[in-house]
Amino acid sequence: MTSSPKIRFARREDAAVIADLVTELARFEGKVGACTPEFIERWAFGSAPAFELLVAETDSGVVGYLAFYRAFSLFKGGPVLLIENVYVREALRGQRLGRKLLAAAAAEGRRRGYIRLELNVRGDNPKTIAFYQGLGLFAPGESVMRSEDAALATLAEECDQ
């Protein structure tokens, strides 16, 4: 990098590169599926955005992103900034871009009056866990439970019974 990286909110014209980055992250995690620019445009920049995006930009363009949305904690009594993904291209890791994305998300959450920043991390990724712990994040001792695909459909069918 020749100049200082910039963290900013994503714009509609970033949709294609963000879709590529999401696909890279999915491959990195061994997941299937491809994200498209149309998907990003619809859900991040459409009439009712489901999430927001921060991007890390260098002289070579957008090289990382952080996707987040608002959640709520009944126990803590306030809104939570829930991070869905943080990703920086592998060749640019170690240059504090992930840290800068997380710091920008934390600052935005504070500006909005959010009481907590939260994210999920794979248990089989000790390097990333150590990175987050180094930023002061901690594991509250809870596990994420998930229902999707066929299991979600089966559970939803019980509503009709």
Salt bridges, closest charged atoms under 4 A:
GLU13 OE2 - ARG11 NE 2.90
ASP14 OD2 - ARG8 NH1 2.76
GLU24 OE2 - ARG89 NE 2.83
GLU29 OE1 - LYS31 NZ 2.81
GLU52 OE2 - ARG112 NH1 2.63
GLU57 OE1 - ARG8 NE 3.07
GLU108 OE2 - ARG111 NH2 2.48
GLU108 OE2 - ARG112 NE 2.69
GLU118 OE1 - ARG116 NE 2.95
ASP124 OD2 - ARG122 NH2 2.92
